[in-house]
Amino acid sequence: MRQPSVIARRVAAASVSLVVAAGAAACGPEDNDAKGAGGDSTPHKGGTLTVLNSNPQQDFDPARLYTSGGGNVPSLVFRTLTTRNRENGEAGAEVVPDLATDTGRPNKDATVWTYTLKEGLKYEDGTPITSADIKYGIERSFAPELSGGAPYLRDWLIGGADYEGPYKDKDGLDSIETPDKRTIVFHLDKPEGEFPYLATQTQFTPVPQGKDTGTKYEEHPISSGPYKVVENENDGERLVLERNPHWSASTDAERKAYPDKIDVRSGLDSSVINQRLSSSQGADAAAVTTDTNLGPAELAKVAGDEELASRVGTGHFGYTNYIAFNPTIKPFNNVKVRQAISYAIDRSSVVNAAGGSALAEPATTFLPDQKSFGYAPYDHFPAGKAGDPAKARELLKEAGYANGLTVTLTHSNAKDFETSPEIATAIQDALKKAGITVKLQGLEENDYSDKIHNVKSEPGFFLAHWGADWPSGGPFLAPIFDGRQIVKDGANFNTGLLDDKSVNAEIDAINKLTDLDAAAKRWGALDKKIGEQALTVPLFHPVYKRLYGKDVKNIVISDWTGVLDISQAAAK
């Protein structure tokens, strides 16, 4: 993800914008087999599922949405060539066919990918979905007035970097071919073994050219999924979906589509959302949230109530909170100083500052602790749970700072329990024990983001976080450690400014692999290799804890999103 918050906010709602979550294997509600509370756990068709969210579902146009796996609410309306496997935990991190018959057929070097559409696919008006519609849907995502989606297609497709969309260039992209109504072929300018993951994003949604209304398309996008839009108020603040009569379950193995209606209500305060879900009165009995966590105080209340505890879904999303170093700034240009800080960190206090062990899991690896990322356990600077100040002092002495040193830690003032004052203070306290005096520089969210993502203003020592656009090591490691992705005149995420030829070469080599299991192992090995340079100090992976209404059944939470999958939930 280009920015952890971009994925946590938009994708998983933590996420992540996209951005917010993490952990081991995601699971459904604790102690109830992930199927839903109540006497009858069998999901039934019918009823209305209400979604209570803080953030509105803005820009409801497949070209403008930045999603992973097709998104959550968007996935009810927009189908894509591939999608995420709608299963609990680890199995849910797999990519599976959606509109296509398979996850894609690559040529020998993974520079050409071919897809065949299933038979019988239809829009909400009953007209057939064609490969030309998918090509057009992708092309319109290049239009400047429809920006906001993931940038990969511009980077990967031949000619994509200079293409400005079909409104200006009616000839379209030659790198996308549609030899017949059910076949679409993509020509890439470099090998990309993970193209099936990319094909889950909403830019791959079919859009009939004759129904395209440009920037107004979001008001009534043409549905290819089980639901169609019947209301869209205040740019996604209220979104009402009803059944698409021409959607057929025989062509869609992933979406259950149990409710007759989905009512998405946003712009709500998080405390109000959790109170309504807790009380489960009236329509709220069949309500869920996709972007609001339980906080420490709320979790304490839940822990003492057996019925409420049975209605908490626990999930993990590929996401890491970490300390970042700029090795061009003293004293962080000295690897022993970076190692000393790595040893001095007290992860127990950091986890407590993040809300406790129920909401955060300590991290010593940059990659999240999930198989799909290629997680390979390592701890190059073992300091136990509470840090090793003695080892840190020893390294500082070797670095020429026998009497300690003073540094400034830049953080955000946002109350996000990630890069916020609570985390910064926990780090300050831990480093003090090692003879390192930490001055805190708190910035408002926008100023903080602008400062840390600009090569010219990036501080030497700051808090950061990252989440993946799909569950793989590629979109996790490459933006942060590939030297060719250092952006000198724009938003830069390679915080350590690493430009190591061997690292860059290994990223290219892994990207050629179409065996995703083999690729995962090599991402894990690369993570371990990079970790030796101490360019970051992994701190913790967040955990999602979310309530759902007492009448909601069939709770599915995958490691892809870390949050309840609306496409599986039943309202009765």
RODO-2510 file (C-alpha; in nm, 4 decimals, decimal comma):
residues 572
     n   res          X          Y          Z
     1     m     0,0000     0,0000     0,0000
     2     r     0,1320     0,3349    -0,0842
     3     q     0,0680     0,4427     0,2659
     4     p    -0,0400     0,2402     0,5571
     5     s    -0,3159     0,4675     0,6320
     6     v    -0,4301     0,4702     0,2772
     7     i    -0,4874     0,0953     0,2963
     8     a    -0,6076     0,0854     0,6478
     9     r    -0,8584     0,3569     0,5959
    10     r    -0,9857     0,2362     0,2670
    11     v    -0,9346    -0,1312     0,2832
    12     a    -0,9573    -0,2762     0,6196
    13     a    -1,0599     0,0288     0,8024
    14     a    -0,7909     0,0484     1,0342
    15     s    -0,6426    -0,0073     0,7302
    16     v    -0,5669     0,0797     0,6469
    17     s    -0,7142     0,3414     0,5222
    18     l    -0,6015     0,0939     0,4500
    19     v    -0,4402     0,0832     0,7267
    20     v    -0,4621    -0,0492     1,0570
    21     a    -0,4086    -0,4082     1,1825
    22     a    -0,1974    -0,7183     1,2180
    23     g    -0,1067    -1,0435     1,3827
    24     a    -0,0903    -1,4184     1,3492
    25     a    -0,3812    -1,6086     1,2017
    26     a    -0,7035    -1,4148     1,1920
    27     c    -1,0019    -1,5857     1,3415
    28     g    -1,3681    -1,5273     1,3978
    29     p    -1,5371    -1,4487     1,7246
    30     e    -1,3644    -1,6146     2,0117
    31     d    -1,5121    -1,9383     2,1411
    32     n    -1,8039    -1,9546     1,8988
    33     d    -1,6586    -2,1239     1,5942
    34     a    -1,6766    -1,8023     1,3894
    35     k    -2,0391    -1,8595     1,2957
    36     g    -2,2270    -1,6065     1,5076
    37     a    -2,3850    -1,5883     1,8474
    38     g    -2,7386    -1,6773     1,9446
    39     g    -2,9446    -1,9917     1,9696
    40     d    -2,9732    -2,0680     1,5992
    41     s    -2,6334    -2,0158     1,4398
    42     t    -2,7554    -2,1178     1,0941
    43     p    -2,7434    -1,8254     0,8487
    44     h    -3,0657    -1,7538     0,6603
    45     k    -3,1495    -1,5387     0,3591
    46     g    -3,3446    -1,2174     0,4042
    47     g    -3,3495    -0,9164     0,6313
    48     t    -3,1361    -0,6022     0,6412
    49     l    -2,7726    -0,5917     0,7451
    50     t    -2,6761    -0,2517     0,8871
    51     v    -2,3180    -0,1279     0,8701
    52     l    -2,2168     0,1341     1,1293
    53     n    -1,8922     0,3097     1,0354
    54     s    -1,6896     0,6168     1,1218
    55     n    -1,5579     0,6814     0,7720
    56     p    -1,7967     0,7297     0,4777
    57     q    -1,7650     0,5079     0,1701
    58     q    -1,6486     0,7966    -0,0472
    59     d    -1,5801     0,7930    -0,4207
    60     f    -1,7948     0,4855    -0,4861
    61     d    -1,6534     0,4438    -0,8354
    62     p    -1,4388     0,1350    -0,9083
    63     a    -1,1772     0,3536    -1,0750
    64     r    -1,1305     0,5723    -0,7673
    65     l    -1,1375     0,3160    -0,4870
    66     y    -0,8099     0,1948    -0,3360
    67     t    -0,8995    -0,1579    -0,2327
    68     s    -0,7423    -0,4902    -0,1548
    69     g    -0,9238    -0,8087    -0,2481
    70     g    -1,2031    -0,5989    -0,3943
    71     g    -1,2717    -0,4177    -0,0683
    72     n    -1,5550    -0,4937     0,1720
    73     v    -1,8634    -0,2873     0,0877
    74     p    -1,7384    -0,2316    -0,2717
    75     s    -1,7094    -0,6068    -0,3226
    76     l    -2,0853    -0,6381    -0,2868
    77     v    -2,1372    -0,4289    -0,6021
    78     f    -1,8151    -0,4676    -0,7973
    79     r    -1,6817    -0,8035    -0,9093
    80     t    -1,3260    -0,8312    -1,0385
    81     l    -1,1214    -1,0828    -1,2369
    82     t    -0,9964    -1,2396    -0,9146
    83     t    -1,0845    -1,1888    -0,5492
    84     r    -0,9870    -1,2984    -0,2008
    85     n    -1,0858    -1,6390    -0,0699
    86     r    -1,3763    -1,5789     0,1689
    87     e    -1,2543    -1,8050     0,4496
    88     n    -1,1398    -1,7544     0,8058
    89     g    -0,7768    -1,6964     0,8932
    90     e    -0,4882    -1,8156     0,6806
    91     a    -0,7045    -1,9680     0,4062
    92     g    -0,8576    -1,6260     0,3488
    93     a    -0,5227    -1,4853     0,2348
    94     e    -0,5425    -1,6815    -0,0907
    95     v    -0,6376    -1,5285    -0,4244
    96     v    -0,9176    -1,7097    -0,6137
    97     p    -1,1122    -1,6608    -0,9400
    98     d    -1,4070    -1,4207    -0,9475
    99     l    -1,5283    -1,3120    -1,2929
   100     a    -1,2496    -1,5199    -1,4468
   101     t    -1,2350    -1,8974    -1,4718
   102     d    -0,8953    -1,9076    -1,2993
   103     t    -0,6416    -1,6747    -1,1362
   104     g    -0,4676    -1,6071    -1,4658
   105     r    -0,2407    -1,7841    -1,7116
   106     p     0,1069    -1,6304    -1,7442
   107     n     0,3549    -1,6709    -2,0239
   108     k     0,7007    -1,8113    -1,9423
   109     d     0,8443    -1,4928    -1,7887
   110     a     0,5182    -1,3577    -1,6348
   111     t     0,5059    -1,0523    -1,8629
   112     v     0,1809    -1,1596    -2,0329
   113     w    -0,1281    -1,2658    -1,8376
   114     t    -0,4406    -1,4116    -1,9998
   115     y    -0,7874    -1,4447    -1,8441
   116     t    -1,1097    -1,6057    -1,9656
   117     l    -1,4430    -1,4837    -1,8288
   118     k    -1,7014    -1,7265    -1,6950
   119     e    -2,0130    -1,7823    -1,9008
   120     g    -2,3434    -1,6248    -1,8010
   121     l    -2,2100    -1,3090    -1,6322
   122     k    -2,4597    -1,0211    -1,6281
   123     y    -2,4999    -0,6641    -1,5064
   124     e    -2,7909    -0,5440    -1,2949
   125     d    -2,9843    -0,4586    -1,6132
   126     g    -2,9417    -0,8096    -1,7530
   127     t    -2,6904    -0,7233    -2,0248
   128     p    -2,3862    -0,9525    -2,0559
   129     i    -2,0476    -0,8630    -1,9098
   130     t    -1,7686    -0,8716    -2,1685
   131     s    -1,3912    -0,8548    -2,1694
   132     a    -1,4165    -0,5169    -2,3452
   133     d    -1,6006    -0,3837    -2,0404
   134     i    -1,3124    -0,4852    -1,8129
   135     k    -1,0632    -0,3242    -2,0504
   136     y    -1,2674    -0,0039    -2,0511
   137     g    -1,3075    -0,0108    -1,6726
   138     i    -0,9309    -0,0293    -1,6321
   139     e    -0,8651     0,2414    -1,8904
   140     r    -1,1000     0,4918    -1,7265
   141     s    -0,9047     0,4489    -1,4003
   142     f    -0,6179     0,6305    -1,5773
   143     a    -0,8282     0,9442    -1,6258
   144     p    -0,6981     1,2268    -1,4020
   145     e    -1,0511     1,3153    -1,2915
   146     l    -1,0997     0,9583    -1,1641
   147     s    -0,7753     0,9279    -0,9696
   148     g    -0,7457     0,7644    -0,6279
   149     g    -0,7064     0,3961    -0,7093
   150     a    -0,3963     0,1839    -0,6699
   151     p    -0,1052     0,2970    -0,8932
   152     y     0,0222    -0,0449    -1,0013
   153     l    -0,1437    -0,0583    -1,3432
   154     r     0,0256     0,2671    -1,4403
   155     d     0,3581     0,1147    -1,3340
   156     w     0,3107    -0,2360    -1,4737
   157     l     0,1241    -0,2068    -1,8067
   158     i     0,3215    -0,1258    -2,1198
   159     g     0,2330     0,2329    -2,2077
   160     g     0,0610     0,2879    -1,8751
   161     a     0,2944     0,5625    -1,7532
   162     d     0,1872     0,8030    -2,0300
   163     y    -0,1768     0,7025    -2,0770
   164     e    -0,4413     0,9590    -1,9693
   165     g    -0,7596     0,7555    -1,9972
   166     p    -1,0298     0,7047    -2,2606
   167     y    -1,1786     1,0534    -2,2342
   168     k    -0,8597     1,1983    -2,3844
   169     d    -0,7280     0,8946    -2,5734
   170     k    -1,0109     0,7000    -2,7337
   171     d    -0,7692     0,4457    -2,8838
   172     g    -0,7141     0,2919    -2,5420
   173     l    -0,4206     0,0891    -2,4173
   174     d    -0,2628    -0,1484    -2,6700
   175     s    -0,1218    -0,3473    -2,3779
   176     i    -0,4739    -0,4726    -2,2962
   177     e    -0,6139    -0,6965    -2,5703
   178     t    -0,9631    -0,8446    -2,5980
   179     p    -0,9503    -1,0975    -2,8854
   180     d    -1,3068    -1,2068    -2,8074
   181     k    -1,5885    -1,1291    -2,5637
   182     r    -1,4587    -1,3636    -2,2948
   183     t    -1,0803    -1,3228    -2,3270
   184     i    -0,8575    -1,0439    -2,1979
   185     v    -0,4788    -1,0310    -2,2241
   186     f    -0,2421    -0,8002    -2,0325
   187     h     0,1086    -0,7129    -2,1540
   188     l     0,3438    -0,5939    -1,8791
   189     d     0,6724    -0,4097    -1,9096
   190     k     0,8357    -0,6371    -1,6490
   191     p     0,7716    -0,9786    -1,4936
   192     e     0,5039    -0,9707    -1,2244
   193     g     0,4245    -1,3056    -1,0706
   194     e     0,1743    -1,1465    -0,8339
   195     f    -0,0542    -1,0106    -1,1054
   196     p    -0,3415    -1,2324    -0,9761
   197     y    -0,3340    -1,0302    -0,6527
   198     l    -0,3508    -0,7034    -0,8438
   199     a    -0,6510    -0,8321    -1,0396
   200     t    -0,8518    -0,8287    -0,7137
   201     q    -0,8529    -0,4486    -0,7032
   202     t    -1,1647    -0,2635    -0,8111
   203     q    -0,9978    -0,1111    -1,1187
   204     f    -1,0600    -0,4562    -1,2731
   205     t    -1,4364    -0,4100    -1,2387
   206     p    -1,6247    -0,4190    -1,5727
   207     v    -1,7803    -0,0852    -1,6713
   208     p    -2,0082    -0,0692    -1,9799
   209     q    -1,8855     0,2282    -2,1825
   210     g    -2,2359     0,3303    -2,2808
   211     k    -2,3338     0,3697    -1,9136
   212     d    -2,0233     0,5640    -1,8094
   213     t    -2,1182     0,9062    -1,6722
   214     g    -1,7658     1,0131    -1,5771
   215     t    -1,7351     1,1719    -1,2333
   216     k    -2,1079     1,1116    -1,1732
   217     y    -2,0754     0,7360    -1,2220
   218     e    -2,0283     0,6892    -0,8461
   219     e    -2,3888     0,7991    -0,7899
   220     h    -2,5154     0,4858    -0,9671
   221     p    -2,2388     0,2501    -1,0775
   222     i    -2,3643    -0,0479    -1,2771
   223     s    -2,3502    -0,3548    -1,0550
   224     s    -2,1782    -0,6781    -1,1496
   225     g    -2,2121    -0,8157    -0,7944
   226     p    -2,4976    -0,9458    -0,5793
   227     y    -2,6184    -0,5968    -0,4806
   228     k    -2,6935    -0,2731    -0,6635
   229     v    -2,6848     0,0850    -0,5365
   230     v    -3,0283     0,2354    -0,4728
   231     e    -2,9174     0,5302    -0,2560
   232     n    -2,5895     0,7193    -0,2182
   233     e    -2,6211     1,0222     0,0089
   234     n    -2,3509     1,2790     0,0853
   235     d    -2,0749     1,0971    -0,1039
   236     g    -2,1111     0,7624     0,0696
   237     e    -2,2221     0,8764     0,4138
   238     r    -2,5413     0,6749     0,3604
   239     l    -2,5275     0,3929     0,1108
   240     v    -2,8225     0,1604     0,0554
   241     l    -2,7809    -0,1591    -0,1458
   242     e    -3,0497    -0,4007    -0,2612
   243     r    -3,0340    -0,7290    -0,4484
   244     n    -2,9167    -0,7368    -0,8092
   245     p    -3,1764    -0,9692    -0,9689
   246     h    -2,9366    -1,0710    -1,2453
   247     w    -2,6527    -1,1828    -1,0188
   248     s    -2,6226    -1,5597    -1,0157
   249     a    -2,4661    -1,7592    -0,7352
   250     s    -2,3744    -2,0221    -0,9958
   251     t    -2,1091    -1,7816    -1,1299
   252     d    -1,9962    -1,6590    -0,7868
   253     a    -1,8540    -1,9097    -0,5414
   254     e    -1,7339    -1,6434    -0,2980
   255     r    -2,0202    -1,4105    -0,2003
   256     k    -2,3052    -1,5581     0,0056
   257     a    -2,5362    -1,2545    -0,0261
   258     y    -2,7677    -1,3555     0,2574
   259     p    -2,9372    -1,0201     0,3408
   260     d    -3,1973    -0,8661     0,1110
   261     k    -3,0642    -0,5200     0,1887
   262     i    -2,7398    -0,3590     0,3100
   263     d    -2,7748    -0,0217     0,4862
   264     v    -2,4374     0,1539     0,5344
   265     r    -2,4446     0,4476     0,7770
   266     s    -2,1237     0,6438     0,8294
   267     g    -1,9929     0,9580     0,9960
   268     l    -2,0590     0,8120     1,3410
   269     d    -1,8430     0,8525     1,6509
   270     s    -1,6590     0,5326     1,7437
   271     s    -1,8021     0,5308     2,0956
   272     v    -2,1538     0,5598     1,9520
   273     i    -2,0890     0,2708     1,7135
   274     n    -1,9658     0,0419     1,9903
   275     q    -2,2523     0,1412     2,2199
   276     r    -2,5097     0,0655     1,9518
   277     l    -2,3496    -0,2694     1,8686
   278     s    -2,3283    -0,3542     2,2371
   279     s    -2,6948    -0,2734     2,3028
   280     s    -2,8125    -0,4439     1,9800
   281     q    -3,1538    -0,2798     1,9919
   282     g    -3,3898    -0,2792     1,6928
   283     a    -3,2061    -0,2674     1,3592
   284     d    -2,8725    -0,2625     1,5448
   285     a    -2,9237    -0,6263     1,6408
   286     a    -2,8280    -0,7060     1,2810
   287     a    -2,5460    -0,4528     1,2569
   288     v    -2,1701    -0,4739     1,2043
   289     t    -1,8786    -0,2327     1,1639
   290     t    -1,5878    -0,2528     0,9231
   291     d    -1,3771     0,0297     1,0642
   292     t    -1,4247     0,0675     1,4398
   293     n    -1,2163    -0,1176     1,6959
   294     l    -1,2920    -0,1731     2,0604
   295     g    -1,0623     0,0328     2,2796
   296     p    -0,8903    -0,0810     2,6025
   297     a    -1,1702     0,0475     2,8283
   298     e    -1,4388    -0,1101     2,6107
   299     l    -1,2517    -0,4403     2,6030
   300     a    -1,2399    -0,4426     2,9813
   301     k    -1,6173    -0,4057     2,9876
   302     v    -1,6623    -0,6792     2,7293
   303     a    -1,4381    -0,9172     2,9230
   304     g    -1,6802    -0,9087     3,2134
   305     d    -1,9859    -0,9841     3,0036
   306     e    -2,0070    -1,3354     2,8602
   307     e    -2,2745    -1,2457     2,6059
   308     l    -2,0810    -0,9456     2,4730
   309     a    -1,7575    -1,1432     2,4648
   310     s    -1,9267    -1,3974     2,2379
   311     r    -1,9897    -1,1142     1,9892
   312     v    -1,6322    -0,9961     1,9425
   313     g    -1,4558    -1,0793     1,6175
   314     t    -1,0764    -1,0917     1,6265
   315     g    -0,8762    -1,0309     1,3118
   316     h    -0,5274    -0,9634     1,1807
   317     f    -0,4229    -0,7620     0,8789
   318     g    -0,0729    -0,7447     0,7301
   319     y     0,0538    -0,4354     0,9094
   320     t     0,3599    -0,3321     1,1082
   321     n     0,4307    -0,0360     1,3358
   322     y     0,7991     0,0462     1,3604
   323     i     1,0738     0,2954     1,4363
   324     a     1,2389     0,4322     1,1233
   325     f     1,5942     0,5655     1,0958
   326     n     1,7370     0,8022     0,8370
   327     p     2,0983     0,6796     0,8154
   328     t     2,2127     0,9978     0,6423
   329     i     2,1611     1,1928     0,9664
   330     k     2,3968     1,1652     1,2651
   331     p     2,4131     0,9717     1,4899
   332     f     2,1904     0,7274     1,2989
   333     n     2,4525     0,6910     1,0267
   334     n     2,6339     0,4706     1,2803
   335     v     2,4897     0,1200     1,2666
   336     k     2,5907     0,0570     1,6287
   337     v     2,3670     0,3440     1,7417
   338     r     2,0770     0,1905     1,5515
   339     q     2,1572    -0,1475     1,7045
   340     a     2,1745     0,0045     2,0519
   341     i     1,8258     0,1503     2,0146
   342     s     1,7037    -0,1865     1,8874
   343     y     1,8318    -0,3517     2,2055
   344     a     1,6984    -0,0793     2,4330
   345     i     1,3352    -0,1013     2,3190
   346     d     1,0914    -0,2326     2,5801
   347     r     0,8227    -0,3952     2,3654
   348     s     0,6058    -0,4756     2,6667
   349     s     0,5656    -0,1064     2,7449
   350     v     0,5084    -0,0272     2,3767
   351     v     0,2364    -0,2934     2,3535
   352     n     0,0729    -0,1526     2,6662
   353     a     0,0833     0,1951     2,5131
   354     a    -0,0892     0,0550     2,2040
   355     g    -0,3810    -0,0722     2,4121
   356     g    -0,2446    -0,3926     2,5621
   357     s    -0,1802    -0,7443     2,4415
   358     a    -0,5381    -0,7838     2,3172
   359     l    -0,4842    -0,5054     2,0637
   360     a    -0,1161    -0,5377     1,9770
   361     e     0,1351    -0,8189     1,9325
   362     p     0,5107    -0,7535     1,9729
   363     a     0,7156    -0,7695     1,6520
   364     t     1,0816    -0,8411     1,5857
   365     t     1,0411    -0,8943     1,2094
   366     f     0,9314    -0,6355     0,9568
   367     l     0,7021    -0,8824     0,7785
   368     p     0,3833    -0,9715     0,9699
   369     d     0,3581    -1,3119     1,1336
   370     q     0,1537    -1,4703     0,8537
   371     k     0,2385    -1,7482     0,6101
   372     s     0,1237    -1,5591     0,3000
   373     f     0,3847    -1,2883     0,3611
   374     g     0,6596    -1,5482     0,3877
   375     y     0,7131    -1,4769     0,7570
   376     a     1,0505    -1,6097     0,8716
   377     p     1,1068    -1,5634     1,2467
   378     y     1,4200    -1,3756     1,3477
   379     d     1,5388    -1,1412     1,6197
   380     h     1,8765    -0,9928     1,5300
   381     f     1,8875    -0,7821     1,8453
   382     p     1,7296    -1,0021     2,1152
   383     a     1,6356    -0,7870     2,4100
   384     g     1,3595    -0,9897     2,5702
   385     k     1,0234    -0,8364     2,6486
   386     a     1,1607    -0,5451     2,8502
   387     g     1,4716    -0,4489     2,6513
   388     d     1,8411    -0,4917     2,7245
   389     p     1,9778    -0,1520     2,8353
   390     a     2,3142    -0,3018     2,9318
   391     k     2,3751    -0,4325     2,5801
   392     a     2,2587    -0,0980     2,4407
   393     r     2,5100     0,0926     2,6581
   394     e     2,7859    -0,1417     2,5436
   395     l     2,7087    -0,0679     2,1780
   396     l     2,6867     0,3050     2,2418
   397     k     3,0332     0,2944     2,3943
   398     e     3,1655     0,1146     2,0850
   399     a     3,0001     0,3833     1,8729
   400     g     3,1824     0,6573     2,0641
   401     y     2,8996     0,7592     2,2951
   402     a     3,0196     0,6224     2,6283
   403     n     2,8426     0,9049     2,8097
   404     g     2,5179     0,8493     2,6218
   405     l     2,3551     1,0789     2,3678
   406     t     2,0499     1,2949     2,3057
   407     v     1,8176     1,2406     2,0082
   408     t     1,4803     1,3674     1,8855
   409     l     1,1926     1,1286     1,8078
   410     t     0,9300     1,2619     1,5669
   411     h     0,5760     1,1309     1,6073
   412     s     0,2165     1,2174     1,5271
   413     n    -0,0199     1,3837     1,7731
   414     a    -0,3094     1,1782     1,6358
   415     k    -0,4684     0,9538     1,8971
   416     d    -0,4190     0,6414     1,6893
   417     f    -0,2195     0,4244     1,9344
   418     e     0,0296     0,3701     1,6519
   419     t     0,2521     0,6699     1,5899
   420     s     0,1006     0,8747     1,8711
   421     p     0,2378     1,0294     2,1949
   422     e     0,1665     0,7164     2,4004
   423     i     0,4000     0,5058     2,1865
   424     a     0,6640     0,7799     2,1721
   425     t     0,6631     0,8168     2,5515
   426     a     0,7077     0,4409     2,6014
   427     i     1,0135     0,4533     2,3725
   428     q     1,1460     0,7600     2,5527
   429     d     1,1250     0,5825     2,8901
   430     a     1,2957     0,2671     2,7623
   431     l     1,5866     0,4476     2,5980
   432     k     1,6485     0,6565     2,9082
   433     k     1,7552     0,3362     3,0871
   434     a     2,0239     0,2885     2,8215
   435     g     2,1624     0,6402     2,8585
   436     i     1,9769     0,7844     2,5593
   437     t     1,7829     1,1038     2,6226
   438     v     1,4893     1,1311     2,3840
   439     k     1,3269     1,4624     2,3066
   440     l     0,9801     1,4264     2,1582
   441     q     0,8641     1,6209     1,8544
   442     g     0,4896     1,5802     1,8118
   443     l     0,3302     1,7048     1,4902
   444     e    -0,0268     1,7330     1,3694
   445     e    -0,1180     1,4451     1,1393
   446     n    -0,0809     1,6256     0,8055
   447     d     0,2454     1,7935     0,9068
   448     y     0,3785     1,4635     1,0375
   449     s     0,2926     1,2799     0,7154
   450     d     0,4418     1,5525     0,4964
   451     k     0,7638     1,5598     0,6994
   452     i     0,8395     1,1872     0,7183
   453     h     0,7492     1,1172     0,3545
   454     n     0,9716     1,3862     0,2053
   455     v     1,3377     1,2975     0,1448
   456     k     1,4381     1,6601     0,2030
   457     s     1,2664     1,6885     0,5413
   458     e     1,2735     1,3297     0,6706
   459     p     1,3968     1,3290     1,0328
   460     g     1,6627     1,0920     1,1627
   461     f     1,4433     0,9079     1,4121
   462     f     1,0648     0,8742     1,3826
   463     l     0,7616     0,6486     1,4163
   464     a     0,6145     0,4903     1,1054
   465     h     0,3837     0,2117     0,9919
   466     w     0,3105     0,0091     0,6808
   467     g     0,0374    -0,2190     0,5524
   468     a     0,0284    -0,4367     0,2424
   469     d    -0,2029    -0,3934    -0,0549
   470     w    -0,2357    -0,7699    -0,0681
   471     p    -0,1084    -1,0508     0,1575
   472     s     0,2409    -1,0962     0,0191
   473     g     0,5911    -0,9820     0,1011
   474     g     0,6201    -0,7910    -0,2274
   475     p     0,4009    -0,4871    -0,1594
   476     f     0,5331    -0,4927     0,1968
   477     l     0,9086    -0,4917     0,1381
   478     a     0,9551    -0,3289    -0,2038
   479     p     0,8127     0,0184    -0,1275
   480     i     1,0202     0,0405     0,1923
   481     f     1,3506    -0,1163     0,0821
   482     d     1,3770    -0,1052    -0,2996
   483     g     1,6242     0,1715    -0,3862
   484     r     1,4533     0,2359    -0,7180
   485     q     1,1387     0,3372    -0,5302
   486     i     1,3077     0,6266    -0,3524
   487     v     1,1122     0,9341    -0,4567
   488     k     1,3162     1,2532    -0,4297
   489     d     1,0466     1,4980    -0,5393
   490     g     0,7296     1,3421    -0,4002
   491     a     0,5919     1,1032    -0,1385
   492     n     0,8736     0,8667    -0,0416
   493     f     0,8277     0,5536     0,1710
   494     n     1,1803     0,4070     0,1566
   495     t     1,2460     0,5596     0,4975
   496     g     1,5959     0,4114     0,5325
   497     l     1,6883     0,5366     0,1836
   498     l     1,8250     0,1894     0,1160
   499     d     1,9588     0,1364    -0,2362
   500     d     2,1326    -0,2001    -0,2184
   501     k     2,1914    -0,3648    -0,5572
   502     s     2,1627    -0,7143    -0,4095
   503     v     1,8305    -0,6292    -0,2459
   504     n     1,6961    -0,4716    -0,5646
   505     a     1,8061    -0,7747    -0,7672
   506     e     1,6395    -1,0184    -0,5280
   507     i     1,3139    -0,8197    -0,5444
   508     d     1,3234    -0,8493    -0,9245
   509     a     1,3991    -1,2214    -0,9053
   510     i     1,1093    -1,2902    -0,6678
   511     n     0,8702    -1,0828    -0,8783
   512     k     0,9296    -1,3251    -1,1675
   513     l     0,7961    -1,6198    -0,9670
   514     t     0,4420    -1,7328    -1,0355
   515     d     0,4665    -1,9975    -0,7616
   516     l     0,3416    -1,7781    -0,4793
   517     d     0,4454    -2,0231    -0,2053
   518     a     0,8016    -2,0254    -0,3357
   519     a     0,7954    -1,6472    -0,3613
   520     a     0,6736    -1,6176    -0,0016
   521     k     0,9735    -1,8122     0,1306
   522     r     1,2110    -1,5811    -0,0498
   523     w     1,0346    -1,2699     0,0770
   524     g     1,0860    -1,4029     0,4286
   525     a     1,4546    -1,4647     0,3657
   526     l     1,4933    -1,1156     0,2204
   527     d     1,3243    -0,9627     0,5234
   528     k     1,5728    -1,1401     0,7484
   529     k     1,8665    -1,0174     0,5398
   530     i     1,7497    -0,6561     0,5394
   531     g     1,6805    -0,6710     0,9121
   532     e     2,0511    -0,7134     0,9847
   533     q     2,1080    -0,3525     0,8780
   534     a     1,8884    -0,2187     1,1613
   535     l     1,7195     0,0388     0,9374
   536     t     1,3976    -0,0121     1,1311
   537     v     1,2949    -0,1380     1,4724
   538     p     0,9737    -0,3412     1,4364
   539     l     0,7525    -0,2694     1,7366
   540     f     0,4147    -0,4392     1,7061
   541     h     0,1389    -0,5657     1,4789
   542     p    -0,2091    -0,4294     1,5650
   543     v    -0,5044    -0,6615     1,6264
   544     y    -0,8676    -0,5877     1,5382
   545     k    -1,1312    -0,6452     1,8050
   546     r    -1,4775    -0,5600     1,6767
   547     l    -1,8280    -0,6091     1,8047
   548     y    -2,1205    -0,7216     1,5919
   549     g    -2,4943    -0,7346     1,6595
   550     k    -2,6586    -1,0257     1,8390
   551     d    -2,8551    -1,1386     1,5317
   552     v    -2,5608    -1,1464     1,2893
   553     k    -2,4613    -1,4944     1,1746
   554     n    -2,1785    -1,6504     0,9732
   555     i    -1,8865    -1,4390     1,0889
   556     v    -1,5880    -1,4759     0,8554
   557     i    -1,2637    -1,2849     0,9200
   558     s    -0,9693    -1,3564     0,6938
   559     d    -0,6012    -1,2731     0,7164
   560     w    -0,6434    -1,0669     0,3985
   561     t    -0,8540    -0,7901     0,5575
   562     g    -0,8630    -0,8698     0,9273
   563     v    -1,2251    -0,7561     0,9512
   564     l    -1,5681    -0,9136     0,9203
   565     d    -1,6513    -0,9974     0,5593
   566     i    -1,9899    -0,8458     0,4792
   567     s    -2,0358    -1,0765     0,1822
   568     q    -2,0587    -1,3722     0,4209
   569     a    -2,2702    -1,2232     0,7008
   570     a    -2,6362    -1,3056     0,7518
   571     a    -2,8853    -1,0750     0,9234
   572     k    -3,1156    -1,3456     1,0587
***
